[in-house]
Amino acid sequence: MKRFGTSASRVALCALAAALAAAGLLTAGLAQASATRYLTFIANSRTLHPSVEIAHLDGSDPRTLGPGMSALLAPSGSLVAANRLLPPQDNTTSELLTYPARGGPARRLYHYDGFLVLAGWSADSKLLLAYGTGNVGAGPLLVINTASGSVTTIARGVIEGASFAPNASDDVVFALAKSLRGSAPINLFISSPLGSSRRQLTSDGHSSYPVWGARSIVFARSRSRGPQEDPINQLWSIAPSGGDARQLTHMSVGPLVGGLVPVAASANGEHVLADFGGTDTSAAWTVTLNGATTVARALNGVRDGDVPDALSRDGATVLITKGFEGTPSSVESIPWAGGKPTVLSAHGANASWNA
């Protein structure tokens, strides 16, 4: 299975927090508006030699940047972060690097004896968030300054998802468990990008895969169904202050599937892209948040094989990888409301963009 608000305050500080948050979002919005728009994807993703490709948003004029098995385009459109597995393949070692979007040599930022997950870019495209799984499933949660090359470890353990705040604070929300044991509690925490001011956000022991949106932090909360079945994941939201936690979805799912995990949110927080996953299953679901009402549906009615990759900032378009678990794959875009897919790359996977 694939993996992937502004700071809210107490009532007494509401006016000040709103002003600061608006300034941060305005800065990020202006940077996004002036960015060069690109699409990235992985070619030869199911071979020993996958490569990072970059193209215009419509998929035209594709170019190879270099080797990599996963990649994330910065909001500014200037850099592409990539994770490259080093040989031998049976002894996983990763290196994290960045490619200039316009082409040129890669810059190596981090070497890790395990598998690295690219979690996201900060709104100003200066910081990169990644975490390692290691040989026992535990590893560091890293904030990397891509200009200076400095690396800060802000947590260590079993990380199940992390996300930057979409404003100038660069705060990080992440899910952390102390061990891989199924009974080990996993909760959400918030930290500064320097690892300071860390605080626990949830205490239920079943919270993971947070996505920090403009309105709130959306995450998956799981409920066990027994030792032989995947737990059921429902989407929840919570304010960054820790208040206003509420359940968003109330799904019934069959065996071998686990429900919804959030992947991305639109700039205004009204649209959330989620992955309906489980054993050999992945499907893109759209979740529309309108006040007290939540509408969740399978994109184009597809229940398997449309892997959700990214969402445009305005929430109007979904980016997917068509194909899953050994089948031929392509990169496609689909309107949020559903409709005819547009093929952007007939032989690509694991896409990202700054649309």
C-alpha positions in Angstrom: 0.0 0.0 0.0 1.2 3.5 -0.8 2.1 5.3 1.9 1.5 10.1 2.2 -4.3 24.7 8.5 -2.5 27.4 9.9 -1.6 27.4 13.5 -4.8 27.8 15.6 -4.7 29.5 18.9 -6.7 29.6 22.0 -9.7 32.0 22.0 -7.8 34.8 23.8 -5.1 34.8 21.0 -7.4 34.3 18.1 -7.0 37.7 16.4 -3.2 37.7 16.6 -2.9 34.1 15.4 -5.3 34.8 12.5 -3.2 37.8 11.4 0.1 35.8 11.5 -1.4 32.9 9.7 -2.8 35.0 7.0 0.5 36.6 6.4 2.2 33.2 6.2 -0.3 31.9 3.8 -0.2 35.0 1.6 3.6 34.7 1.3 3.3 31.0 0.3 0.5 31.8 -2.1 2.6 34.6 -3.8 5.6 32.2 -4.1 3.4 29.5 -5.6 1.8 32.0 -8.1 5.3 33.0 -9.4 6.6 29.4 -9.6 7.4 27.6 -12.8 4.9 24.8 -13.1 6.2 21.3 -13.6 5.2 17.7 -13.4 7.6 15.0 -12.1 7.3 11.2 -12.3 9.4 8.1 -12.2 10.2 6.1 -15.3 11.2 2.5 -15.2 9.7 2.4 -11.7 9.6 -1.4 -11.6 13.2 -2.0 -12.7 16.5 -1.8 -11.0 17.2 1.5 -12.8 14.3 3.9 -12.1 14.8 7.5 -13.2 13.3 10.9 -12.2 11.6 12.7 -15.1 10.3 16.2 -15.4 7.9 17.7 -17.9 5.4 20.5 -18.4 2.1 20.1 -16.6 0.5 18.6 -19.6 3.2 16.0 -19.8 4.9 17.5 -22.8 8.7 17.9 -23.3 9.8 15.2 -20.7 13.4 15.2 -19.6 15.5 12.9 -17.5 17.0 14.5 -14.4 18.8 11.4 -13.1 18.3 8.2 -11.0 15.7 7.9 -8.3 12.8 5.7 -7.2 10.7 8.5 -5.8 10.6 12.3 -6.2 8.9 15.4 -4.9 8.8 18.7 -6.7 9.3 21.8 -4.6 6.4 24.4 -4.6 8.8 26.9 -6.2 9.4 24.6 -9.1 13.2 25.1 -8.8 14.3 21.8 -7.2 13.2 18.1 -7.2 14.0 16.0 -4.2 14.7 12.3 -4.9 15.3 9.1 -3.1 17.8 6.8 -4.7 18.4 3.2 -3.6 22.1 2.2 -3.8 23.3 -1.3 -4.7 23.1 -4.0 -3.7 19.3 -3.9 -3.8 18.9 -6.7 -1.2 20.7 -4.5 1.4 18.7 -1.3 1.3 20.7 1.9 1.5 19.3 5.2 0.5 20.6 8.5 -0.5 18.6 11.7 -0.6 19.5 14.2 -3.3 18.1 17.2 -5.1 18.1 17.9 -8.8 17.8 21.4 -10.3 14.5 21.4 -12.2 16.1 23.0 -15.3 18.8 20.2 -15.3 22.3 19.9 -14.0 24.2 17.7 -11.5 22.5 16.3 -8.4 23.4 17.5 -4.9 23.7 14.7 -2.3 22.2 15.7 1.0 21.9 12.5 3.1 23.0 8.9 3.2 20.9 6.4 5.2 21.3 2.7 5.9 17.7 1.9 5.3 14.8 3.2 3.3 14.0 6.9 3.2 10.5 8.3 2.7 10.1 11.8 1.2 7.3 13.4 3.3 7.1 16.9 1.9 8.5 20.4 1.2 8.0 23.5 3.4 5.8 26.2 1.8 8.8 28.4 0.9 10.7 25.4 -0.7 13.7 25.8 1.6 13.2 22.8 3.9 12.7 19.1 3.1 11.0 16.6 5.4 11.9 12.9 5.2 12.0 9.9 7.5 13.8 6.5 7.6 12.4 3.1 8.2 15.6 1.2 8.9 16.0 -2.6 9.1 13.7 -2.8 12.1 11.1 -0.2 10.9 12.4 2.6 13.1 14.4 5.6 12.0 14.9 9.3 12.2 12.5 12.1 11.2 14.6 14.7 9.4 14.3 18.3 8.4 16.9 19.2 5.8 17.9 22.7 4.7 18.5 22.2 1.0 20.5 25.4 0.7 23.0 24.8 3.5 22.8 21.0 3.6 22.2 21.0 7.4 20.2 18.1 8.7 18.1 18.2 12.0 16.7 15.0 13.5 13.5 16.1 15.2 12.2 12.7 16.3 13.3 9.0 16.3 11.2 5.9 16.3 8.5 4.4 14.1 7.3 7.3 11.9 4.0 6.9 10.1 3.5 10.1 8.2 4.7 13.7 8.6 3.7 17.0 7.2 4.8 20.7 7.2 2.4 23.5 8.3 1.3 25.3 5.1 2.6 28.7 6.5 5.8 30.4 7.4 6.2 28.7 10.8 7.5 25.5 9.1 6.2 23.5 12.1 5.9 19.8 11.6 3.2 17.4 12.6 4.1 13.7 12.7 2.9 10.3 13.9 5.3 8.5 16.2 5.4 5.1 17.8 8.2 3.7 20.0 8.3 0.3 18.5 6.9 -1.9 15.7 4.8 -4.0 18.1 1.1 -4.0 17.0 0.1 -2.9 20.5 2.5 0.0 20.6 0.6 3.3 20.8 1.0 5.7 17.9 0.1 9.4 18.3 0.5 12.8 16.6 3.1 15.3 17.8 3.9 18.8 16.7 7.4 20.2 16.7 9.3 23.2 15.4 11.6 22.5 12.4 14.5 22.6 14.9 13.0 19.9 17.1 12.1 22.3 19.9 8.7 23.1 21.5 7.5 19.5 20.9 4.1 18.7 22.1 1.7 15.8 21.9 -1.4 16.4 19.9 -3.4 13.1 20.3 -3.4 10.5 23.1 -5.7 7.7 21.7 -2.8 5.6 20.6 -4.2 5.0 17.1 -3.5 8.2 15.1 -1.3 8.3 12.0 -0.6 9.8 8.6 -1.3 13.5 9.3 -1.8 16.1 6.5 -1.7 19.7 7.7 -4.3 21.7 5.9 -5.4 25.3 6.1 -8.4 24.5 8.3 -7.1 21.6 10.4 -4.8 18.6 10.5 -6.5 15.6 8.9 -5.3 12.2 9.9 -6.2 8.5 10.0 -7.5 6.9 13.2 -7.5 3.1 13.3 -9.7 0.6 15.0 -8.5 -3.0 15.3 -10.6 -5.9 13.8 -8.5 -8.7 15.1 -5.1 -10.2 14.5 -5.9 -11.6 11.1 -7.3 -8.4 9.5 -6.1 -4.9 8.7 -7.5 -2.3 11.1 -10.2 0.1 9.8 -9.0 3.6 9.2 -11.4 6.5 9.5 -10.5 10.1 8.7 -10.5 12.6 11.6 -9.5 16.2 11.9 -8.0 18.2 14.8 -7.0 21.8 15.3 -3.2 22.3 15.7 -3.9 23.5 19.2 -5.3 20.1 20.0 -8.9 21.0 20.2 -12.0 20.4 18.0 -11.2 16.7 17.2 -13.9 15.1 15.2 -14.5 12.1 13.0 -15.0 12.9 9.3 -15.8 9.5 7.8 -17.8 6.5 9.0 -17.0 3.8 6.5 -17.8 0.1 6.5 -15.1 -1.9 4.7 -14.6 -5.5 3.9 -11.7 -7.8 4.8 -8.2 -7.1 3.5 -8.8 -3.4 3.1 -8.2 -0.7 5.6 -10.2 2.3 4.8 -8.9 5.8 4.1 -5.5 7.5 4.7 -5.1 11.2 3.8 -2.6 12.1 1.1 -3.0 15.8 0.3 -5.2 18.8 0.9 -6.1 21.8 -1.2 -4.9 25.3 -0.3 -8.2 26.2 1.3 -8.6 22.9 3.2 -12.0 22.0 1.7 -10.7 19.2 -0.5 -8.7 16.2 0.9 -7.3 13.5 -1.4 -7.1 10.1 0.3 -5.9 6.6 -0.4 -8.3 3.7 0.1 -5.8 1.0 0.7 -5.2 -2.5 2.0 -3.7 -5.8 0.8 -2.9 -5.4 -2.9 -5.3 -2.5 -3.0 -5.0 1.3 -3.7 -7.6 3.7 -4.9 -8.0 7.5 -5.0 -10.8 8.9 -3.0 -12.0 12.5 -2.8 -13.2 13.9 0.6 -15.0 17.2 0.5 -15.3 19.1 3.8 -18.1 21.6 3.9 -18.7 22.7 7.4 -20.3 19.9 9.4 -20.8 17.8 6.2 -18.2 15.3 4.8 -18.7 13.8 1.4 -16.3 10.9 0.6 -16.3 9.0 -2.7 -14.2 6.9 -5.0 -12.8 9.0 -7.8 -14.6 8.0 -11.0 -16.0 5.1 -9.0 -12.7 3.1 -9.3 -12.1 0.9 -6.3 -8.6 -0.3 -7.1 -5.7 0.7 -9.4 -5.9 4.5 -9.3 -3.1 5.4 -6.8 -3.5 8.9 -5.5 -0.3 11.0 -5.9 -1.1 14.7 -5.6 -3.8 17.4 -5.6 -3.7 20.8 -7.3 -3.7 23.8 -4.9 -7.2 24.8 -6.0 -8.5 21.3 -5.4 -9.8 21.0 -8.9 -7.6 18.3 -10.3 -6.2 15.0 -8.9 -2.9 13.4 -10.0 -2.8 9.6 -10.0 -0.7 6.7 -11.0 -2.9 4.3 -13.0 -1.9 0.7 -12.3 -0.8 -1.0 -9.2 1.3 -4.0 -8.0 3.0 -5.2 -11.1 0.6 -3.9 -13.8 1.8 -1.3 -16.4 1.4 2.2 -15.1 0.7 5.6 -16.4 0.4 9.1 -14.9 -3.0 10.7 -15.4 -5.0 13.8 -14.2 -8.7 13.6 -13.4 -11.1 16.4 -12.4 -12.0 16.5 -8.7 -15.7 15.9 -9.6 -14.7 13.0 -11.8 -14.6 12.7 -15.6 -12.4 11.7 -18.4 -8.8 11.1 -17.4 -6.0 12.9 -19.2 -2.9 10.8 -19.8 0.2 12.9 -18.9 2.8 10.1 -19.2 2.0 6.7 -20.7 4.9 5.0 -18.9 5.3 6.7 -15.5 4.5 6.4 -11.8 4.8 8.1 -8.4 4.1 11.6 -9.8 4.2 15.0 -8.1 3.6 18.6 -9.3 3.2 22.2 -8.2 0.0 22.8 -10.0 
